[in-house]
């Protein structure tokens, strides 16, 4: 049984991600945990409050959050009845990422599904900051669903890779299971920088060929640009329904000097994006 965490702030964007999760895993036996965290404004701002006022604000915030959660649960049960799915709602007086980490460890969560609104204009100011922080901090797979994306089966999945992934990464099973469930075509894309693959990379490529032996998969070479350009050029040629990448651990210097590819993809992608943590991040 899959265990899936669905954070929500009760926005349309968050509900769109919940809808996507319920549909893409509709054939799987799943336990969904819908999480909402809250902190009363005056408390979180650090204002000096007497204990009675603080308790009153806490009680109001808790009742409001629970009421919204009850409405959301009723809506989900009405729109997506599924005997294979068990859905539980939880409201917590906590910071979102802190509570997500707790639940991931406590419930052995397999994947987190969150909404993200992408970027605004040329400045690429990321609206879904919580999603980006979650990608960087959490040690389990995260599926980011762009705002207003209407569900479509993942028939064509794009998997950009530099062939430096660990063959023992257990989370690769999520990708293989999705491919098998939807009889998907997996497009494994390598951006070419003018250098031949090393023996280790060739070995990993061969491993992926064997690992997805029961899945229709093709290897592609993106030439003449960086990873992001290769992804954009590929999507012009072939319509994809889902993108998957391995999130390697970047050190402080790398983050200061170079914007990691994961960040760029989340800014630009218009399809759901599954981020699988590397073994170093697990």
C-alpha positions as CSV (number, residue, x, y, z in Angstrom):
1,X,0.0,0.0,0.0
2,X,1.3,3.4,-0.9
3,X,1.4,6.2,1.7
4,X,1.0,9.6,0.2
5,X,1.2,13.0,1.9
6,X,-0.9,15.9,0.5
7,X,-0.1,19.3,2.1
8,X,-2.9,21.9,1.6
9,X,-3.5,25.5,2.4
10,X,-7.1,25.1,1.1
11,X,-6.3,27.0,-2.1
12,X,-7.4,26.0,-5.6
13,X,-3.8,25.3,-6.4
14,X,-3.5,22.8,-3.5
15,X,-6.8,21.1,-4.4
16,X,-5.7,20.8,-8.0
17,X,-2.6,18.8,-6.8
18,X,-4.8,16.7,-4.5
19,X,-7.1,15.9,-7.5
20,X,-4.1,14.9,-9.6
21,X,-2.8,12.6,-6.8
22,X,-6.1,10.8,-6.4
23,X,-6.3,10.2,-10.1
24,X,-2.8,9.2,-11.0
25,X,-2.8,6.6,-8.1
26,X,-6.5,5.6,-8.7
27,X,-5.6,2.0,-9.4
28,X,-3.3,1.6,-6.4
29,X,-4.2,0.8,-2.8
30,X,-3.3,4.1,-1.0
31,X,-3.4,5.8,2.3
32,X,-3.6,9.5,1.8
33,X,-2.7,11.9,4.6
34,X,-4.0,15.5,4.0
35,X,-2.0,18.0,6.1
36,X,-2.8,21.6,6.9
37,X,-0.6,23.6,9.3
38,X,-1.5,26.9,10.9
39,X,0.0,29.6,13.1
40,X,-2.2,32.5,14.2
41,X,-0.8,35.7,12.6
42,X,-0.3,37.6,15.8
43,X,1.5,34.6,17.4
44,X,3.7,33.9,14.5
45,X,4.7,37.5,14.2
46,X,6.2,37.4,17.7
47,X,3.9,40.0,19.2
48,X,3.7,40.2,23.0
49,X,0.4,38.7,24.0
50,X,-1.0,37.7,27.4
51,X,-1.7,34.0,27.8
52,X,-5.5,34.4,27.6
53,X,-5.4,36.3,24.3
54,X,-2.9,33.9,22.8
55,X,-5.0,30.9,23.8
56,X,-8.1,32.6,22.2
57,X,-6.2,33.2,19.0
58,X,-5.0,29.6,19.0
59,X,-8.5,28.2,19.6
60,X,-10.0,30.3,16.8
61,X,-7.3,29.3,14.3
62,X,-7.6,25.6,15.3
63,X,-11.4,25.6,14.8
64,X,-11.2,27.5,11.5
65,X,-8.6,25.0,10.2
66,X,-10.6,22.0,11.3
67,X,-13.8,23.3,9.7
68,X,-12.0,23.8,6.4
69,X,-10.5,20.4,6.6
70,X,-13.9,18.8,7.2
71,X,-15.3,20.6,4.2
72,X,-12.3,19.5,2.1
73,X,-12.7,15.9,3.2
74,X,-16.4,15.8,2.3
75,X,-15.6,17.3,-1.1
76,X,-12.9,14.7,-1.9
77,X,-15.1,11.8,-0.8
78,X,-17.9,13.1,-2.9
79,X,-15.9,13.7,-6.1
80,X,-13.4,10.8,-5.9
81,X,-15.0,7.8,-4.2
82,X,-12.5,4.9,-4.4
83,X,-12.7,1.8,-2.2
84,X,-8.9,1.4,-2.7
85,X,-8.2,4.7,-1.0
86,X,-8.1,5.6,2.6
87,X,-8.0,9.3,3.3
88,X,-7.2,11.0,6.6
89,X,-7.1,14.7,7.4
90,X,-4.8,16.4,9.9
91,X,-4.5,20.0,11.1
92,X,-1.5,21.0,13.2
93,X,-0.2,24.0,15.0
94,X,3.2,23.9,13.4
95,X,5.4,25.0,10.5
96,X,4.6,23.1,7.3
97,X,8.0,21.6,6.5
98,X,8.6,20.6,10.1
99,X,5.3,18.8,10.3
100,X,5.9,17.2,6.8
101,X,9.2,15.8,8.0
102,X,7.5,14.4,11.1
103,X,4.8,12.7,9.1
104,X,7.2,11.3,6.5
105,X,9.2,9.6,9.2
106,X,6.2,8.6,11.4
107,X,4.0,7.2,8.5
108,X,6.7,6.0,6.2
109,X,5.5,8.3,3.4
110,X,6.3,7.1,-0.1
111,X,5.7,10.3,-2.0
112,X,4.6,13.9,-1.3
113,X,2.3,15.6,-3.8
114,X,2.2,19.4,-3.8
115,X,0.9,22.2,-6.0
116,X,3.2,24.9,-7.4
117,X,2.3,27.9,-9.4
118,X,5.7,28.3,-11.2
119,X,7.2,31.6,-12.0
120,X,5.8,35.2,-12.6
121,X,7.1,36.9,-15.7
122,X,10.7,37.3,-16.8
123,X,12.1,37.7,-13.2
124,X,11.2,34.1,-12.4
125,X,10.1,34.9,-8.9
126,X,9.0,31.6,-7.6
127,X,5.6,31.7,-6.0
128,X,5.5,28.2,-4.6
129,X,8.3,28.8,-2.2
130,X,7.1,26.0,0.1
131,X,7.3,23.5,-2.8
132,X,10.9,24.6,-3.6
133,X,11.9,24.4,0.1
134,X,10.3,20.9,0.3
135,X,12.2,19.7,-2.7
136,X,15.5,20.9,-1.2
137,X,14.8,19.6,2.4
138,X,12.7,16.5,2.3
139,X,14.3,13.1,1.8
140,X,11.4,11.4,0.0
141,X,10.1,11.8,-3.6
142,X,8.0,14.9,-4.3
143,X,5.5,15.3,-7.1
144,X,5.0,19.0,-8.0
145,X,1.8,19.8,-9.9
146,X,1.6,23.1,-11.8
147,X,-1.4,25.3,-11.1
148,X,-4.3,24.7,-13.5
149,X,-2.8,21.6,-14.9
150,X,-5.7,19.3,-15.9
151,X,-5.1,15.6,-15.2
152,X,-3.9,13.5,-18.1
153,X,-2.5,9.9,-17.9
154,X,1.3,9.9,-18.0
155,X,1.6,8.1,-21.3
156,X,4.9,9.8,-22.2
157,X,7.4,10.4,-19.4
158,X,10.6,12.4,-19.7
159,X,13.5,11.4,-17.6
160,X,16.5,13.7,-18.1
161,X,19.7,12.2,-16.6
162,X,23.5,12.5,-16.7
163,X,23.8,8.7,-16.0
164,X,25.5,9.5,-12.6
165,X,22.6,8.1,-10.5
166,X,23.1,5.2,-8.1
167,X,21.8,1.9,-9.3
168,X,20.7,1.1,-5.7
169,X,18.3,4.1,-5.4
170,X,15.2,2.4,-4.2
171,X,12.9,5.2,-5.2
172,X,13.4,4.3,-8.9
173,X,10.6,1.8,-8.3
174,X,8.1,4.6,-8.2
175,X,9.0,5.5,-11.8
176,X,8.9,1.9,-12.9
177,X,5.5,1.3,-11.3
178,X,4.0,4.4,-13.0
179,X,5.3,3.2,-16.3
180,X,3.9,-0.2,-15.8
181,X,0.5,1.1,-14.6
182,X,0.0,3.3,-17.6
183,X,1.9,1.4,-20.2
184,X,3.9,4.6,-20.6
185,X,6.8,5.4,-22.9
186,X,9.8,6.4,-21.0
187,X,12.1,8.9,-22.7
188,X,15.6,8.9,-21.1
189,X,17.3,12.1,-22.1
190,X,21.0,12.9,-21.8
191,X,22.3,16.4,-22.5
192,X,25.5,16.1,-24.5
193,X,28.4,18.4,-23.6
194,X,30.9,17.3,-26.2
195,X,32.5,14.5,-24.1
196,X,31.8,10.8,-24.5
197,X,30.2,9.0,-21.6
198,X,32.5,7.5,-19.0
199,X,32.6,3.7,-18.3
200,X,30.6,4.4,-15.2
201,X,28.0,6.3,-17.1
202,X,27.8,3.6,-19.8
203,X,27.3,1.0,-17.1
204,X,24.4,3.1,-15.6
205,X,22.9,3.5,-19.0
206,X,23.0,-0.3,-19.4
207,X,21.5,-0.8,-16.0
208,X,18.5,1.5,-16.9
209,X,18.1,-0.4,-20.1
210,X,17.7,-3.6,-18.1
211,X,15.7,-2.0,-15.2
212,X,13.0,-0.8,-17.6
213,X,13.1,-3.9,-19.8
214,X,9.3,-4.4,-19.5
215,X,8.7,-0.7,-20.2
216,X,8.8,0.9,-23.6
217,X,11.8,3.2,-23.3
218,X,14.0,5.1,-25.6
219,X,17.3,6.9,-25.1
220,X,17.7,10.4,-26.5
221,X,20.7,12.7,-26.8
222,X,20.2,16.4,-26.4
223,X,23.0,18.2,-28.2
224,X,24.3,21.7,-28.3
225,X,23.1,23.1,-25.0
226,X,22.6,22.6,-21.3
227,X,20.1,20.3,-19.6
228,X,17.3,22.9,-19.5
229,X,17.7,23.7,-23.2
230,X,17.7,20.0,-24.0
231,X,14.5,19.5,-22.0
232,X,12.8,22.5,-23.8
233,X,13.8,21.3,-27.2
234,X,12.6,17.8,-26.5
235,X,9.2,19.0,-25.4
236,X,8.8,20.9,-28.7
237,X,9.2,17.6,-30.5
238,X,7.2,15.3,-28.2
239,X,4.3,16.1,-25.9
240,X,5.1,14.7,-22.4
241,X,2.7,14.2,-19.5
242,X,5.2,13.9,-16.7
243,X,8.8,14.7,-16.0
244,X,11.1,12.9,-13.6
245,X,14.6,13.9,-12.3
246,X,17.0,12.7,-9.7
247,X,17.9,15.5,-7.2
248,X,21.6,15.4,-6.4
249,X,22.9,17.0,-3.2
250,X,24.5,20.4,-4.0
251,X,27.0,21.9,-1.7
252,X,26.8,25.5,-0.5
253,X,29.3,26.7,-3.1
254,X,27.5,25.1,-6.0
255,X,24.2,26.7,-4.8
256,X,25.9,30.1,-4.6
257,X,27.6,30.0,-8.0
258,X,25.2,28.0,-10.1
259,X,21.5,27.6,-10.1
260,X,20.8,23.9,-9.9
261,X,18.9,22.3,-12.8
262,X,16.1,21.2,-10.5
263,X,15.4,24.9,-9.6
264,X,15.3,25.8,-13.3
265,X,13.0,23.0,-14.2
266,X,10.5,23.8,-11.5
267,X,10.4,27.4,-12.7
268,X,9.7,26.4,-16.3
269,X,7.8,23.1,-16.4
270,X,4.2,23.1,-17.4
271,X,3.7,19.4,-16.6
272,X,3.8,17.5,-13.3
273,X,7.4,17.0,-12.1
274,X,8.5,14.1,-10.0
275,X,11.7,14.8,-8.0
276,X,13.4,11.7,-6.7
277,X,16.1,12.3,-4.1
278,X,19.6,10.8,-4.7
279,X,20.8,8.3,-2.2
280,X,23.0,11.0,-0.7
281,X,19.9,12.9,0.2
282,X,17.9,10.0,1.6
